[in-house]
Amino acid sequence: MGELITMPLRKTEAETASKQSLNSSAKVVSIDSAFAKPTEQTESAAVTETETEIDFSAWLNAPKERTAAYFPTYSAVSRAMQTAMRGWVREWVQANPEILMRPLTAYPFLVYQCTNPFAGKRTNIFTYDIQEPEVLDRAFRTAGTALSKELTKLDTKRLAWFTRSHYFAYRSKEVVKYVAKNRKAIYKMLNVDTVLMNSILNFAVTDVPKMGLDAAVSELRRNVERELRRFSTELDMTTRVDDLLRVVTNALITKLAADQTNQLPEELPLAA
């Protein structure tokens, strides 16, 4: 959720931040338990994931445009963001298997989570561009192999046989073909990836120097929440606002640290 700006005695985010890694595994929930809607457990997990602070001060050292570090750094940040988004969609499908009762609605989620994060292109493209159908065609084809394995992990035991048959592993290419032909839903998801990354770039390159770190972070959080709300009407991705900010910030910290290490000389010169 977005952070309330009316909280009293709140320290600045740059002062109170601390580094934390975000490596949580998806919890598979059966259809029996999914239909029970255990909201209390879900709310508890959400609190645990968002209670740690984020070291936004790292963005003060983020590379600017027309620097050598610009593309490789933000490419790493984008891949981390895309990977996290796909992982959260996978978690949601596993925790809400009732979506599988509507195969044509479930298909875009399954294909999206199986697309490889876009590695970047040239100096300013960091996510899939929905205006480049050839690139998306390749992404869908590569998703087919991963989807075949993904379908075997779905819990479909409670579904009627005809519905279950939509998720047999050998039908993965049919699923991808359907999504590739009916692209509206997955275009929406991929476009959210793009706008999220554009918001991160604008935050790092323009807003932080212009507005100051705290004001820029508040603006970024609003933009991220807005875009996550647009991801889909089926699932509420706005619960992942702080998770996403933590993922991209940790990716930046990791990349900056790696670059600094690579710049160190292998051996220090001996003293005269």
Backbone as CSV, one residue per row, in Angstrom:
resi,resn,N_x,N_y,N_z,CA_x,CA_y,CA_z,C_x,C_y,C_z
1,MET,0.838,-1.188,0.000,0.000,0.000,0.000,0.872,1.237,0.000
2,GLY,0.375,2.364,-0.474,1.124,3.607,-0.440,1.292,4.099,0.982
3,GLU,2.374,4.762,1.261,2.681,5.204,2.609,1.903,6.456,2.936
4,LEU,1.216,6.491,4.135,0.459,7.653,4.542,1.411,8.784,4.852
5,ILE,1.133,9.956,4.325,2.049,11.070,4.515,1.690,11.880,5.741
6,THR,0.642,11.448,6.511,0.235,12.197,7.685,0.778,11.612,8.973
7,MET,1.647,10.588,8.894,2.186,9.963,10.092,3.070,10.961,10.840
8,PRO,2.879,11.153,12.158,3.661,12.137,12.927,5.045,11.638,13.229
9,LEU,5.965,12.601,13.407,7.323,12.315,13.848,8.013,11.304,12.977
10,ARG,7.736,11.326,11.676,8.325,10.353,10.771,9.711,10.812,10.341
11,LYS,10.716,9.970,10.526,12.050,10.303,10.052,12.084,10.230,8.536
12,THR,13.023,10.921,7.951,13.137,10.854,6.495,13.545,9.467,6.089
13,GLU,13.112,9.089,4.899,13.386,7.733,4.434,14.873,7.505,4.226
14,ALA,15.609,8.556,3.887,17.050,8.415,3.692,17.757,8.183,5.012
15,GLU,17.205,8.749,6.125,17.865,8.617,7.425,17.584,7.271,8.077
16,THR,16.379,6.735,7.881,15.982,5.528,8.594,16.162,4.258,7.797
17,ALA,16.688,4.381,6.569,16.763,3.207,5.688,17.814,2.226,6.144
18,SER,17.569,0.944,5.869,18.530,-0.128,6.118,18.391,-1.162,5.030
19,LYS,19.494,-1.784,4.643,19.492,-2.716,3.510,18.892,-4.052,3.928
20,GLN,17.972,-4.558,3.104,17.381,-5.868,3.327,17.226,-6.557,1.989
21,SER,17.444,-7.851,1.931,17.247,-8.611,0.693,15.836,-9.151,0.669
22,LEU,15.328,-9.342,-0.542,13.971,-9.831,-0.711,14.014,-11.118,-1.500
23,ASN,14.083,-12.238,-0.773,14.136,-13.545,-1.440,13.123,-14.452,-0.769
24,SER,11.852,-14.303,-1.103,10.820,-15.117,-0.492,10.277,-16.086,-1.518
25,SER,10.040,-17.320,-1.125,9.540,-18.341,-2.041,8.027,-18.339,-2.047
26,ALA,7.466,-18.730,-3.177,6.015,-18.778,-3.308,5.455,-19.924,-2.493
27,LYS,4.288,-19.704,-1.883,3.626,-20.743,-1.112,2.489,-21.304,-1.935
28,VAL,2.512,-22.591,-2.199,1.485,-23.224,-3.007,0.294,-23.533,-2.126
29,VAL,-0.899,-23.122,-2.547,-2.118,-23.350,-1.791,-3.044,-24.185,-2.647
30,SER,-3.644,-25.195,-2.052,-4.531,-26.061,-2.803,-5.839,-25.357,-3.088
31,ILE,-6.614,-25.905,-4.003,-7.907,-25.315,-4.327,-8.831,-25.376,-3.119
32,ASP,-8.733,-26.444,-2.305,-9.579,-26.548,-1.109,-9.398,-25.337,-0.212
33,SER,-8.143,-25.018,0.088,-7.881,-23.904,0.992,-8.082,-22.566,0.305
34,ALA,-7.895,-22.512,-1.021,-8.038,-21.240,-1.732,-9.470,-20.736,-1.671
35,PHE,-10.425,-21.621,-1.812,-11.816,-21.198,-1.786,-12.246,-20.746,-0.395
36,ALA,-11.451,-21.119,0.629,-11.774,-20.707,1.999,-11.425,-19.253,2.249
37,LYS,-10.553,-18.643,1.398,-10.158,-17.248,1.498,-9.576,-16.894,2.857
38,PRO,-8.387,-17.424,3.234,-7.795,-17.140,4.539,-7.172,-15.752,4.580
39,THR,-7.995,-14.714,4.724,-7.502,-13.338,4.651,-6.586,-12.988,5.802
40,GLU,-6.814,-13.576,6.974,-5.998,-13.216,8.131,-4.546,-13.571,7.929
41,GLN,-4.259,-14.749,7.369,-2.898,-15.170,7.116,-2.248,-14.304,6.039
42,THR,-3.015,-13.944,5.004,-2.494,-13.102,3.934,-2.102,-11.735,4.454
43,GLU,-2.946,-11.144,5.302,-2.648,-9.826,5.851,-1.403,-9.870,6.714
44,SER,-1.230,-10.949,7.485,-0.051,-11.080,8.338,1.213,-11.144,7.508
45,ALA,1.182,-11.901,6.387,2.351,-12.018,5.518,2.697,-10.680,4.890
46,ALA,1.659,-9.901,4.521,1.905,-8.604,3.898,2.598,-7.655,4.862
47,VAL,2.204,-7.692,6.137,2.834,-6.836,7.132,4.299,-7.196,7.292
48,THR,4.602,-8.508,7.325,5.980,-8.955,7.491,6.855,-8.483,6.349
49,GLU,6.341,-8.537,5.108,7.139,-8.180,3.940,7.445,-6.689,3.868
50,THR,6.588,-5.848,4.463,6.747,-4.412,4.280,7.261,-3.698,5.518
51,GLU,7.588,-4.421,6.576,7.959,-3.751,7.811,9.417,-3.281,7.811
52,THR,10.250,-3.775,6.919,11.636,-3.337,6.860,11.767,-2.098,6.001
53,GLU,12.696,-1.235,6.388,12.894,0.016,5.665,13.714,-0.218,4.396
54,ILE,13.741,0.790,3.541,14.416,0.703,2.253,15.478,1.791,2.199
55,ASP,16.655,1.441,1.728,17.760,2.399,1.684,17.688,3.249,0.425
56,PHE,16.747,4.185,0.412,16.574,5.043,-0.755,17.781,5.953,-0.985
57,SER,18.615,6.134,0.027,19.778,7.019,-0.151,20.708,6.512,-1.245
58,ALA,20.619,5.218,-1.579,21.456,4.667,-2.651,21.173,5.355,-3.975
59,TRP,19.965,5.867,-4.152,19.617,6.501,-5.420,20.338,7.827,-5.629
60,LEU,20.915,8.365,-4.579,21.721,9.577,-4.739,22.961,9.301,-5.587
61,ASN,23.359,8.032,-5.645,24.544,7.638,-6.410,24.189,6.953,-7.728
62,ALA,22.897,6.949,-8.091,22.488,6.295,-9.336,23.067,7.040,-10.533
63,PRO,23.490,6.319,-11.557,24.109,6.973,-12.728,23.120,7.827,-13.509
64,LYS,23.628,8.867,-14.110,22.816,9.762,-14.925,22.928,9.364,-16.393
65,GLU,22.098,9.998,-17.208,22.141,9.729,-18.644,23.494,10.130,-19.232
66,ARG,23.830,9.493,-20.351,25.068,9.748,-21.087,26.310,9.421,-20.253
67,THR,26.161,8.499,-19.304,27.325,7.984,-18.588,27.469,6.510,-18.940
68,ALA,28.671,5.988,-18.800,28.931,4.596,-19.188,28.115,3.612,-18.361
69,ALA,27.812,3.984,-17.123,27.119,3.058,-16.222,25.605,3.081,-16.399
70,TYR,25.104,4.029,-17.178,23.649,4.225,-17.269,22.918,2.963,-17.733
71,PHE,23.245,2.470,-18.915,22.498,1.329,-19.452,22.686,0.054,-18.636
72,PRO,23.920,-0.370,-18.316,24.054,-1.616,-17.557,23.407,-1.564,-16.174
73,THR,23.435,-0.391,-15.540,22.844,-0.287,-14.203,21.328,-0.408,-14.266
74,TYR,20.698,0.363,-15.128,19.237,0.343,-15.173,18.705,-0.905,-15.859
75,SER,19.521,-1.534,-16.677,19.134,-2.830,-17.220,19.038,-3.862,-16.101
76,ALA,20.003,-3.823,-15.178,19.969,-4.737,-14.030,18.767,-4.450,-13.139
77,VAL,18.480,-3.166,-12.919,17.320,-2.785,-12.114,16.034,-3.258,-12.782
78,SER,15.944,-3.073,-14.100,14.742,-3.485,-14.816,14.541,-4.993,-14.767
79,ARG,15.609,-5.749,-14.951,15.478,-7.211,-14.901,15.013,-7.668,-13.522
80,ALA,15.507,-7.031,-12.480,15.085,-7.379,-11.124,13.601,-7.072,-10.940
81,MET,13.173,-5.930,-11.450,11.768,-5.555,-11.346,10.880,-6.521,-12.111
82,GLN,11.261,-6.846,-13.349,10.463,-7.759,-14.167,10.402,-9.150,-13.548
83,THR,11.510,-9.606,-13.000,11.540,-10.921,-12.358,10.613,-10.955,-11.160
84,ALA,10.646,-9.899,-10.367,9.777,-9.834,-9.187,8.309,-9.811,-9.595
85,MET,7.969,-9.035,-10.603,6.581,-8.962,-11.055,6.071,-10.333,-11.490
86,ARG,6.891,-11.060,-12.227,6.474,-12.386,-12.680,6.355,-13.353,-11.509
87,GLY,7.242,-13.221,-10.546,7.161,-14.072,-9.367,5.902,-13.810,-8.553
88,TRP,5.509,-12.548,-8.438,4.302,-12.215,-7.674,3.047,-12.692,-8.374
89,VAL,3.043,-12.638,-9.705,1.908,-13.173,-10.449,1.832,-14.690,-10.247
90,ARG,2.980,-15.341,-10.277,3.009,-16.790,-10.047,2.475,-17.127,-8.647
91,GLU,2.891,-16.377,-7.650,2.397,-16.589,-6.288,0.880,-16.422,-6.241
92,TRP,0.391,-15.395,-6.919,-1.045,-15.127,-6.880,-1.838,-16.254,-7.536
93,VAL,-1.367,-16.752,-8.658,-2.061,-17.853,-9.327,-2.070,-19.081,-8.430
94,GLN,-0.943,-19.355,-7.778,-0.868,-20.510,-6.893,-1.781,-20.351,-5.679
95,ALA,-1.902,-19.128,-5.172,-2.720,-18.878,-3.992,-4.203,-18.699,-4.323
96,ASN,-4.513,-18.496,-5.604,-5.901,-18.287,-6.021,-6.240,-19.187,-7.201
97,PRO,-6.184,-20.497,-7.002,-6.388,-21.418,-8.135,-7.794,-21.370,-8.711
98,GLU,-8.726,-20.672,-8.049,-10.056,-20.555,-8.626,-10.033,-19.810,-9.959
99,ILE,-8.956,-19.017,-10.199,-8.834,-18.331,-11.486,-8.747,-19.342,-12.629
100,LEU,-8.275,-20.559,-12.307,-8.125,-21.582,-13.339,-9.462,-22.089,-13.848
101,MET,-10.533,-21.788,-13.122,-11.853,-22.189,-13.591,-12.277,-21.374,-14.808
102,ARG,-11.535,-20.295,-15.079,-11.795,-19.452,-16.261,-10.526,-19.454,-17.111
103,PRO,-10.313,-20.486,-17.894,-9.049,-20.646,-18.624,-8.654,-19.447,-19.465
104,LEU,-9.588,-18.859,-20.190,-9.227,-17.755,-21.074,-8.786,-16.517,-20.281
105,THR,-9.250,-16.410,-19.045,-8.797,-15.323,-18.173,-7.452,-15.656,-17.559
106,ALA,-7.236,-16.922,-17.257,-5.986,-17.346,-16.616,-4.810,-17.367,-17.583
107,TYR,-5.063,-17.626,-18.852,-3.976,-17.781,-19.818,-2.988,-16.611,-19.836
108,PRO,-3.422,-15.346,-19.898,-2.437,-14.257,-19.948,-1.526,-14.214,-18.725
109,PHE,-2.062,-14.532,-17.551,-1.223,-14.562,-16.351,-0.155,-15.641,-16.462
110,LEU,-0.542,-16.798,-16.969,0.398,-17.911,-17.086,1.495,-17.599,-18.096
111,VAL,1.125,-16.991,-19.210,2.126,-16.661,-20.228,3.021,-15.526,-19.739
112,TYR,2.436,-14.517,-19.118,3.228,-13.394,-18.610,4.309,-13.872,-17.643
113,GLN,3.928,-14.728,-16.711,4.899,-15.159,-15.705,5.994,-16.037,-16.311
114,CYS,5.771,-16.553,-17.514,6.766,-17.406,-18.163,7.615,-16.661,-19.189
115,THR,7.308,-15.396,-19.448,8.166,-14.633,-20.358,9.452,-14.251,-19.642
116,ASN,10.561,-14.343,-20.352,11.835,-13.940,-19.759,11.865,-12.431,-19.576
117,PRO,12.411,-11.942,-18.468,12.584,-10.487,-18.338,13.395,-9.942,-19.502
118,PHE,12.969,-8.820,-20.047,13.654,-8.216,-21.184,15.017,-7.705,-20.728
119,ALA,16.060,-8.087,-21.454,17.425,-7.774,-21.024,17.845,-6.345,-21.345
120,GLY,17.114,-5.680,-22.213,17.483,-4.323,-22.582,17.960,-4.251,-24.019
121,LYS,17.815,-3.077,-24.623,18.193,-2.903,-26.018,18.663,-1.473,-26.227
122,ARG,19.747,-1.348,-26.974,20.353,-0.053,-27.219,20.659,0.623,-25.886
123,THR,20.321,1.882,-25.722,20.682,2.587,-24.493,19.479,3.059,-23.693
124,ASN,18.284,2.881,-24.213,17.138,3.448,-23.520,15.895,2.571,-23.518
125,ILE,16.015,1.306,-23.908,14.872,0.394,-23.888,15.175,-0.714,-22.877
126,PHE,14.360,-0.778,-21.845,14.644,-1.696,-20.748,13.546,-2.732,-20.529
127,THR,12.428,-2.615,-21.236,11.324,-3.562,-21.091,10.765,-3.873,-22.479
128,TYR,9.873,-4.857,-22.546,9.258,-5.196,-23.819,8.448,-4.016,-24.348
129,ASP,8.663,-3.694,-25.603,7.935,-2.620,-26.264,6.774,-3.237,-27.032
130,ILE,5.545,-2.925,-26.625,4.380,-3.538,-27.281,4.210,-3.041,-28.704
131,GLN,5.011,-2.049,-29.095,4.986,-1.569,-30.479,5.920,-2.372,-31.384
132,GLU,6.615,-3.358,-30.804,7.510,-4.211,-31.589,6.993,-5.648,-31.554
133,PRO,6.032,-5.988,-32.408,5.419,-7.323,-32.369,6.407,-8.453,-32.600
134,GLU,7.476,-8.198,-33.391,8.447,-9.268,-33.633,9.150,-9.680,-32.340
135,VAL,9.478,-8.688,-31.512,10.127,-8.974,-30.227,9.172,-9.750,-29.321
136,LEU,7.915,-9.357,-29.323,6.936,-10.047,-28.492,6.683,-11.464,-29.000
137,ASP,6.702,-11.643,-30.298,6.524,-12.990,-30.847,7.623,-13.921,-30.337
138,ARG,8.861,-13.423,-30.322,9.964,-14.232,-29.808,9.783,-14.505,-28.319
139,ALA,9.316,-13.507,-27.589,9.096,-13.682,-26.150,8.037,-14.739,-25.886
140,PHE,6.969,-14.731,-26.686,5.914,-15.720,-26.509,6.410,-17.126,-26.845
141,ARG,7.229,-17.226,-27.880,7.741,-18.552,-28.250,8.620,-19.129,-27.138
142,THR,9.471,-18.309,-26.572,10.332,-18.804,-25.491,9.520,-19.108,-24.237
143,ALA,8.396,-18.406,-24.068,7.545,-18.674,-22.905,6.895,-20.049,-22.990
144,GLY,6.740,-20.560,-24.205,6.079,-21.844,-24.377,6.770,-22.979,-23.658
145,THR,8.098,-23.022,-23.724,8.849,-24.088,-23.059,8.695,-23.998,-21.552
146,ALA,8.847,-22.788,-21.021,8.699,-22.613,-19.571,7.277,-22.906,-19.124
147,LEU,6.302,-22.560,-19.957,4.905,-22.780,-19.596,4.574,-24.259,-19.494
148,SER,5.182,-25.062,-20.353,4.943,-26.503,-20.287,5.280,-27.043,-18.903
149,LYS,6.405,-26.601,-18.343,6.792,-27.029,-16.993,5.891,-26.405,-15.937
150,GLU,5.492,-25.155,-16.173,4.657,-24.445,-15.205,3.290,-25.108,-15.067
151,LEU,2.756,-25.592,-16.169,1.430,-26.208,-16.130,1.421,-27.475,-15.279
152,THR,2.542,-28.179,-15.237,2.597,-29.408,-14.440,2.546,-29.112,-12.945
153,LYS,2.830,-27.859,-12.560,2.846,-27.493,-11.144,1.486,-26.998,-10.634
154,LEU,0.559,-26.770,-11.554,-0.737,-26.237,-11.151,-1.550,-27.288,-10.408
155,ASP,-2.258,-26.856,-9.389,-3.136,-27.739,-8.641,-4.528,-27.681,-9.264
156,THR,-4.849,-28.665,-10.076,-6.127,-28.670,-10.799,-7.019,-29.836,-10.391
157,LYS,-6.694,-30.490,-9.275,-7.419,-31.712,-8.903,-8.909,-31.487,-8.678
158,ARG,-9.284,-30.307,-8.190,-10.692,-30.052,-7.904,-11.473,-29.577,-9.126
159,LEU,-10.780,-29.334,-10.215,-11.461,-28.850,-11.406,-12.126,-29.992,-12.159
160,ALA,-13.186,-29.671,-12.863,-13.813,-30.660,-13.742,-12.816,-31.064,-14.818
161,TRP,-12.975,-32.294,-15.306,-11.979,-32.818,-16.243,-11.828,-31.915,-17.457
162,PHE,-12.942,-31.415,-18.004,-12.858,-30.585,-19.207,-12.041,-29.322,-18.927
163,THR,-12.219,-28.727,-17.739,-11.448,-27.531,-17.389,-9.988,-27.890,-17.159
164,ARG,-9.756,-29.008,-16.493,-8.374,-29.457,-16.256,-7.627,-29.649,-17.571
165,SER,-8.333,-30.106,-18.577,-7.671,-30.408,-19.850,-7.059,-29.163,-20.486
166,HIS,-7.532,-27.993,-20.105,-6.953,-26.757,-20.642,-5.527,-26.541,-20.156
167,TYR,-5.136,-27.230,-19.073,-3.843,-26.990,-18.455,-2.903,-28.189,-18.547
168,PHE,-3.230,-29.146,-19.410,-2.300,-30.236,-19.641,-1.028,-29.671,-20.273
169,ALA,0.119,-30.196,-19.855,1.406,-29.632,-20.278,1.553,-29.605,-21.798
170,TYR,1.040,-30.612,-22.475,1.230,-30.670,-23.925,0.437,-29.579,-24.651
171,ARG,-0.442,-28.870,-23.908,-1.237,-27.817,-24.530,-0.609,-26.439,-24.341
172,SER,0.621,-26.390,-23.864,1.266,-25.102,-23.593,1.337,-24.221,-24.835
173,LYS,1.626,-24.832,-25.992,1.722,-24.043,-27.218,0.365,-23.466,-27.616
174,GLU,-0.701,-24.202,-27.330,-2.034,-23.693,-27.615,-2.356,-22.497,-26.734
175,VAL,-1.924,-22.562,-25.470,-2.149,-21.448,-24.546,-1.423,-20.208,-25.045
176,VAL,-0.151,-20.383,-25.413,0.638,-19.255,-25.910,0.033,-18.711,-27.198
177,LYS,-0.404,-19.596,-28.060,-1.002,-19.162,-29.326,-2.248,-18.328,-29.080
178,TYR,-3.055,-18.731,-28.112,-4.265,-17.967,-27.804,-3.913,-16.566,-27.304
179,VAL,-2.938,-16.489,-26.385,-2.552,-15.191,-25.829,-1.918,-14.311,-26.896
180,ALA,-1.117,-14.925,-27.777,-0.480,-14.152,-28.848,-1.507,-13.593,-29.822
181,LYS,-2.622,-14.271,-29.961,-3.681,-13.811,-30.867,-4.604,-12.811,-30.186
182,ASN,-4.768,-12.955,-28.877,-5.639,-12.073,-28.099,-4.778,-11.344,-27.066
183,ARG,-4.122,-10.286,-27.504,-3.030,-9.692,-26.742,-3.436,-8.589,-25.764
184,LYS,-4.684,-8.227,-25.709,-5.082,-7.068,-24.915,-4.641,-7.188,-23.463
185,ALA,-4.908,-8.320,-22.822,-4.594,-8.480,-21.402,-3.093,-8.476,-21.153
186,ILE,-2.342,-9.224,-21.961,-0.898,-9.288,-21.723,-0.212,-7.996,-22.150
187,TYR,-0.753,-7.301,-23.154,-0.216,-5.988,-23.499,-0.335,-5.047,-22.303
188,LYS,-1.441,-5.138,-21.608,-1.665,-4.300,-20.432,-0.608,-4.589,-19.370
189,MET,-0.314,-5.855,-19.144,0.686,-6.247,-18.153,2.077,-5.775,-18.559
190,LEU,2.437,-6.015,-19.808,3.763,-5.624,-20.283,3.921,-4.104,-20.313
191,ASN,2.840,-3.400,-20.608,2.911,-1.943,-20.612,3.118,-1.397,-19.206
192,VAL,2.542,-2.066,-18.208,2.786,-1.656,-16.822,4.268,-1.810,-16.494
193,ASP,4.896,-2.897,-16.938,6.344,-3.046,-16.766,7.081,-1.828,-17.321
194,THR,6.685,-1.416,-18.520,7.363,-0.301,-19.188,7.179,1.007,-18.430
195,VAL,5.956,1.298,-18.026,5.691,2.560,-17.337,6.339,2.565,-15.952
196,LEU,6.359,1.410,-15.296,7.053,1.330,-14.013,8.532,1.669,-14.173
197,MET,9.166,1.114,-15.204,10.586,1.385,-15.412,10.810,2.829,-15.795
198,ASN,9.913,3.401,-16.583,10.036,4.819,-16.921,9.924,5.691,-15.675
199,SER,9.058,5.303,-14.759,8.913,6.044,-13.504,10.184,5.967,-12.677
200,ILE,10.818,4.795,-12.669,12.068,4.631,-11.925,13.176,5.481,-12.536
201,LEU,13.252,5.487,-13.860,14.262,6.307,-14.537,14.040,7.789,-14.271
202,ASN,12.794,8.224,-14.354,12.500,9.632,-14.107,12.821,10.015,-12.662
203,PHE,12.528,9.110,-11.755,12.843,9.322,-10.341,14.339,9.515,-10.135
204,ALA,15.137,8.596,-10.695,16.580,8.613,-10.455,17.289,9.741,-11.174
205,VAL,16.900,9.996,-12.415,17.635,10.938,-13.263,17.145,12.369,-13.098
206,THR,15.837,12.535,-12.925,15.267,13.884,-12.910,14.774,14.328,-11.535
207,ASP,13.923,13.511,-10.914,13.246,13.959,-9.693,14.162,14.086,-8.489
208,VAL,15.071,13.133,-8.302,15.949,13.216,-7.132,16.787,14.497,-7.147
209,PRO,17.474,14.832,-8.264,18.223,16.091,-8.273,17.329,17.325,-8.176
210,LYS,16.140,17.259,-8.757,15.269,18.431,-8.830,14.461,18.638,-7.550
211,MET,13.904,17.566,-6.991,12.963,17.678,-5.886,13.577,17.352,-4.531
212,GLY,14.710,16.677,-4.535,15.237,16.158,-3.286,14.760,14.731,-3.090
213,LEU,15.495,13.968,-2.298,15.236,12.530,-2.196,13.858,12.215,-1.633
214,ASP,13.489,12.817,-0.515,12.227,12.446,0.129,11.013,12.766,-0.735
215,ALA,11.001,13.951,-1.333,9.877,14.320,-2.198,9.834,13.429,-3.435
216,ALA,11.001,13.098,-3.962,11.060,12.233,-5.140,10.570,10.821,-4.817
217,VAL,10.915,10.320,-3.646,10.449,8.988,-3.232,8.932,8.976,-3.105
218,SER,8.366,10.010,-2.525,6.905,10.087,-2.391,6.237,10.086,-3.759
219,GLU,6.812,10.827,-4.698,6.268,10.858,-6.054,6.402,9.497,-6.722
220,LEU,7.543,8.848,-6.547,7.742,7.520,-7.124,6.735,6.529,-6.552
221,ARG,6.522,6.573,-5.254,5.575,5.643,-4.633,4.167,5.837,-5.203
222,ARG,3.762,7.076,-5.402,2.442,7.327,-5.994,2.364,6.773,-7.413
223,ASN,3.411,6.980,-8.196,3.421,6.491,-9.573,3.400,4.972,-9.635
224,VAL,4.167,4.333,-8.769,4.207,2.867,-8.738,2.846,2.302,-8.345
225,GLU,2.233,2.898,-7.339,0.916,2.412,-6.914,-0.118,2.565,-8.032
226,ARG,-0.063,3.685,-8.738,-1.005,3.911,-9.831,-0.844,2.856,-10.918
227,GLU,0.401,2.562,-11.291,0.624,1.599,-12.364,0.297,0.174,-11.937
228,LEU,0.607,-0.179,-10.706,0.271,-1.523,-10.239,-1.239,-1.722,-10.182
229,ARG,-1.963,-0.659,-9.931,-3.433,-0.757,-9.928,-3.954,-1.047,-11.331
230,ARG,-3.219,-0.611,-12.336,-3.640,-0.814,-13.720,-3.265,-2.193,-14.260
231,PHE,-2.500,-2.953,-13.516,-1.968,-4.213,-14.026,-3.082,-5.173,-14.434
232,SER,-4.080,-5.309,-13.585,-5.172,-6.235,-13.877,-6.334,-5.971,-12.933
233,THR,-7.536,-6.239,-13.406,-8.703,-6.133,-12.539,-8.911,-7.409,-11.726
234,GLU,-8.141,-8.440,-12.029,-8.308,-9.723,-11.349,-7.541,-9.803,-10.029
235,LEU,-6.415,-9.136,-9.941,-5.624,-9.184,-8.723,-5.166,-7.787,-8.345
236,ASP,-5.030,-7.562,-7.050,-4.628,-6.255,-6.535,-3.122,-6.243,-6.347
237,MET,-2.423,-5.672,-7.300,-0.971,-5.601,-7.229,-0.485,-4.425,-6.395
238,THR,-1.406,-3.556,-5.944,-0.969,-2.399,-5.153,-0.416,-2.806,-3.797
239,THR,-0.667,-4.034,-3.369,-0.080,-4.517,-2.115,1.417,-4.725,-2.249
240,ARG,1.935,-4.639,-3.472,3.351,-4.890,-3.735,4.160,-3.604,-3.943
241,VAL,3.590,-2.453,-3.603,4.296,-1.195,-3.833,5.646,-1.182,-3.122
242,ASP,5.646,-1.386,-1.815,6.902,-1.345,-1.067,7.822,-2.494,-1.459
243,ASP,7.243,-3.646,-1.776,8.066,-4.769,-2.219,8.822,-4.408,-3.493
244,LEU,8.124,-3.763,-4.432,8.777,-3.396,-5.683,9.858,-2.338,-5.455
245,LEU,9.567,-1.351,-4.626,10.571,-0.325,-4.333,11.794,-0.947,-3.672
246,ARG,11.573,-1.940,-2.843,12.699,-2.614,-2.186,13.510,-3.424,-3.199
247,VAL,12.832,-4.102,-4.105,13.513,-4.912,-5.116,14.416,-4.054,-5.989
248,VAL,13.884,-2.947,-6.517,14.683,-2.136,-7.440,15.810,-1.418,-6.699
249,THR,15.560,-1.031,-5.456,16.611,-0.365,-4.686,17.731,-1.335,-4.343
250,ASN,17.381,-2.543,-3.949,18.407,-3.550,-3.660,19.182,-3.929,-4.916
251,ALA,18.500,-3.951,-6.062,19.190,-4.238,-7.327,20.197,-3.139,-7.637
252,LEU,19.821,-1.896,-7.385,20.743,-0.779,-7.604,21.945,-0.889,-6.670
253,ILE,21.674,-1.162,-5.395,22.765,-1.282,-4.417,23.735,-2.382,-4.824
254,THR,23.194,-3.523,-5.239,24.032,-4.649,-5.647,24.881,-4.297,-6.863
255,LYS,24.271,-3.619,-7.849,25.006,-3.258,-9.066,26.080,-2.220,-8.777
256,LEU,25.780,-1.230,-7.962,26.773,-0.215,-7.624,27.943,-0.828,-6.876
257,ALA,27.638,-1.755,-5.962,28.697,-2.414,-5.204,29.568,-3.270,-6.116
258,ALA,28.945,-3.977,-7.056,29.708,-4.812,-7.989,30.601,-3.960,-8.876
259,ASP,30.075,-2.830,-9.347,30.876,-1.945,-10.193,32.058,-1.369,-9.422
260,GLN,31.822,-1.037,-8.171,32.907,-0.478,-7.359,33.988,-1.522,-7.122
261,THR,33.572,-2.768,-6.892,34.533,-3.847,-6.688,35.358,-4.088,-7.950
262,ASN,34.691,-4.052,-9.103,35.397,-4.293,-10.367,36.397,-3.197,-10.704
263,GLN,36.205,-2.020,-10.129,37.101,-0.911,-10.413,38.347,-0.920,-9.536
264,LEU,38.348,-1.749,-8.480,39.500,-1.816,-7.601,40.644,-2.543,-8.297
265,PRO,41.894,-2.139,-8.095,43.034,-2.855,-8.687,43.173,-4.232,-8.059
266,GLU,43.608,-5.198,-8.869,43.761,-6.545,-8.365,44.839,-6.626,-7.282
267,GLU,45.908,-5.879,-7.433,46.973,-5.879,-6.445,47.374,-4.446,-6.149
268,LEU,47.537,-4.150,-4.895,47.982,-2.827,-4.507,49.483,-2.705,-4.740
269,PRO,49.959,-1.550,-5.207,51.411,-1.406,-5.422,52.172,-1.436,-4.106
270,LEU,53.354,-2.016,-4.148,54.180,-2.098,-2.942,54.694,-0.708,-2.569
271,ALA,54.760,-0.493,-1.285,55.252,0.803,-0.803,56.752,0.933,-1.126
272,ALA,57.151,2.145,-1.463,58.567,2.377,-1.800,59.423,2.258,-0.561
